[in-house]
Amino acid sequence: MAITNTWKIIDLKSNASDGGITLIKWSCVARNQTGTDGLNNPIYGLEEATESGKLITTYNASLDSFIPYNNLTENNILTWVWEDSSIDKNDIETKLNNKIQSIINNNSTTNQGLPW
């Protein structure tokens, strides 16, 4: 059993004239991986916790480090999210993992379903 965290960029808002990103919508999903199938694909339990948010960004299209919109990757954007001081990647993952662990612990002390 392992808890995995998956970060995704849900949506972007950009300036139409130069492609600069002005808004990033992100999410992090923590899931309990209970094993793998015969093809080594992960199998997940029902335990899941999610946090999402928005990041308003500023940019300077004249800088050499500016990345044109069509050249952006999800990893570029995730790096911007994680580097922003308002978003603590480790804190978010720890909080979600603790939620999952609490669900797992609760499930081990309860029964669900019908007795017949």
Buried (B, 14 or more C-beta within 10 A) or exposed (E): EEBEBEBEBEEBEBEEEEBBBEEBBBEBBBBBBBEEEEEEEEEEBEBBBEBEBEBEBEBEEEEEEBBEBEEBEEEEBBEBBBEBEEBEBEEBBEBBBEBBBEBBEEBEEEEEEEEE
